[in-house]
Amino acid sequence: ILSSDKTNITNMCSGKVAHPLLISLANIKMKVRNKGCSHAFLLLALMPILQFIHPVRRMCGVLEECLFHQCLDIVLEPLKQAARLGRMMSDPARMLASTTLAQLASIECDVLDVDQYFAACERFRLNGVSHPFWRDWPLAEPSEFLTPESLHEWHRQFWDHDVRWCKHALGATELDFRFSIIPRITGIAHFPNGITKLKQVGGRAQRDIQRYIVVVIAGAADADVVIAIRALMEFRYYSQATTITSITRDKIRASLQEFHDHKDAIIQNGHRRGEKTKQVLRHWHIPKLELMQSVAPSIERVGSILQWSADTTEHAHIEVIKDPASTTNNHSYDTQICRSLDCSEKCRLFDTALALRGSTSEPTSMQQLGRETNDSDSESSERDKDRSVLDGIWTSKRKTTSFFDVAARLSVSPPDSVPRPLRTFIARSTAIHLNYDPSLKRVPIDIVAERFKLPDLRGALGDYLNCEGNVTQNFHMFGSQRRSPPDVHLPFKELHVWYKVRLQQKAYHDPSDIASTFTVHAHPPDCLLKYGRYDAAIMNVDDQWQWPSSGLQGHAIVHVCLIMCPVLPRGSSGVNRFSDRFLIYAQRFDIVPQGNSSVERTTGLHVLKKAMRASGSELGEVFPLDQLRSYAHVVPRFGRKADNRLTSTNCIHSSPSFFLNKYFEKDFFYAIS
């Protein structure tokens, strides 16, 4: 795998720039290679950066490309020899390569006359390079090794074009206001001042804006414009899947085709305009958009596109260029960078050798020498020991906490060593984590009901206890009516209360990998939060269906209003059936049917409304915390023009209708799409 891109060494000292060529191996697993701490990309060469003096600017670009190909020709010669001398297993057709080389051979022109040669190349839509570096490389096929790239193509196209169309459709003021009142997600960027005035927008910010763009423009832009933007969003999300089946590939093609079917509305409404002239553009000459046509064919040839993303190599520039450059004297950067990398690699290998030597130099007793050992067990333990030593040296020092591993360790711990119920535990496909200490300790039930504005809390707890078994723990669902009276007697009087719970899941396409961890808040109203902060979640209400494979089937979308655990009366001992589980008070959202579909046609999102009882109160029940499965992002439907009284803290409380935003996270998108 080769990657090449210019990067700034420093913005000081005349703004020095380097052009590194990085190399890695495709047979390293994608999730290992794409981690910066794996050091999977090495510096192969530093390409020259020259300033050409040709009077025509375009010809300077042609000369730069010719120089780049000549340099690659020299650097990659060993790989070409390996291909020529290796055993040929097959002879695939080099369709594009043979066509391009034939076109170059047909040009009868002096290659040193740059202007005339480039003019002759234009009829074949070639860039003016007479000797491409892959011309004598066996099996080299440009249509295969030049793979689509998400960072510089899809995400950049989104920022340069999609966002600009949305800005013209809504107006900068309305667009910024809608972004500012989106409910916050812990751990994901929020845009309190909007997005139109952002400076130096990088790949991470572009991805964060993509999470909200569809729900922001829904209702305000023309329906066909929303469909076009949404289709491109689905195209990007499906194309970034780590595992792509034929079904996913067909969805990628269908999403792109849906955009082309509705894109004319963008021009008809005057949203596609020149950046400088501000005039409406009546064409679709967008190279990054044209490159999207090659995504599905490329997936069929080289697999998931995500494994060829430049995110990893952009980060590798820090390790192989910027950090070594910071140790130089700001002169002769190239040679000093190479010396620094050589020194760093030798030190790292020396540390590895010492660590491995230390792990195998433990003294062995005479009894151990005379005792027969199981060879396979011995080899396995040695491999595990070596792996743990290498992990300490080569892996990242900032590791993601796996609540699955923490829960597994706590589940086998002695009963008296950790508090019960366990603060970290596994519920089917989800790991759930609560803080060790509750936010509120031993608060009377009626005070909790008043503080959280839940007048039916006592009755809901009574219904919960009536449904709970005396021996086994039952699975709970929403009831039709409240059966317990508001003053029902309960076997406990106080509650421990938590303001938040963290939910962690495995990656949708790779259960061996940990996905993002999201925080579900249930914070009561106070002086800073007039209406409190209550987040939405996906809750399992039918144990025959499993999240995420079943999607929303057998699950409900709920507002988590209270996280609690009943407390044993003072002076009692042991664990009673009502105090061995964490509980939540949750209010249900109902999905509003959209004709013959469960999702709205323009946005592809579920439309929600708060479920109500016949009395007019919101439908809420008490459930075990272990029935939660995932965080959910619920966003108000703003309509044609957003109410200027809305904020990010009151919009859920003040809105009658909502969207279930599936674009806030890719694994959630895959689960319900």
Secondary structure as UniProt FT lines:
FT   STRAND          2..4
FT   STRAND          7..8
FT   TURN            13..15
FT   STRAND          17..18
FT   STRAND          20..23
FT   TURN            26..27
FT   HELIX           30..33
FT   HELIX           36..38
FT   STRAND          42..46
FT   HELIX           57..75
FT   HELIX           77..85
FT   HELIX           95..105
FT   TURN            111..112
FT   HELIX           114..122
FT   TURN            123..125
FT   TURN            133..136
FT   TURN            138..139
FT   HELIX           142..145
FT   HELIX           150..155
FT   HELIX           156..157
FT   HELIX           158..162
FT   HELIX           163..170
FT   HELIX           172..180
FT   TURN            186..187
FT   TURN            192..193
FT   TURN            196..197
FT   HELIX           203..210
FT   TURN            211..212
FT   HELIX           213..217
FT   TURN            218..220
FT   HELIX           223..239
FT   HELIX           246..262
FT   HELIX           264..268
FT   TURN            269..270
FT   TURN            275..277
FT   HELIX           287..291
FT   HELIX           292..294
FT   HELIX           295..302
FT   HELIX           305..308
FT   HELIX           311..317
FT   HELIX           318..322
FT   HELIX           323..325
FT   TURN            326..327
FT   HELIX           333..359
FT   HELIX           366..370
FT   HELIX           375..394
FT   HELIX           403..411
FT   TURN            415..417
FT   STRAND          424..427
FT   TURN            428..429
FT   STRAND          430..433
FT   STRAND          440..444
FT   HELIX           445..451
FT   TURN            452..453
FT   TURN            455..456
FT   HELIX           457..467
FT   TURN            486..487
FT   STRAND          494..498
FT   STRAND          500..506
FT   TURN            511..512
FT   STRAND          514..523
FT   TURN            530..531
FT   STRAND          533..534
FT   STRAND          536..540
FT   TURN            543..544
FT   TURN            547..554
FT   STRAND          555..567
FT   TURN            570..571
FT   TURN            577..578
FT   STRAND          583..592
FT   TURN            595..596
FT   TURN            601..603
FT   STRAND          606..610
FT   TURN            614..615
FT   STRAND          620..624
FT   HELIX           625..627
FT   STRAND          628..632
FT   STRAND          634..636
FT   TURN            644..645
FT   TURN            648..650
FT   HELIX           651..654
FT   STRAND          658..660
FT   HELIX           662..664
FT   HELIX           666..672
//
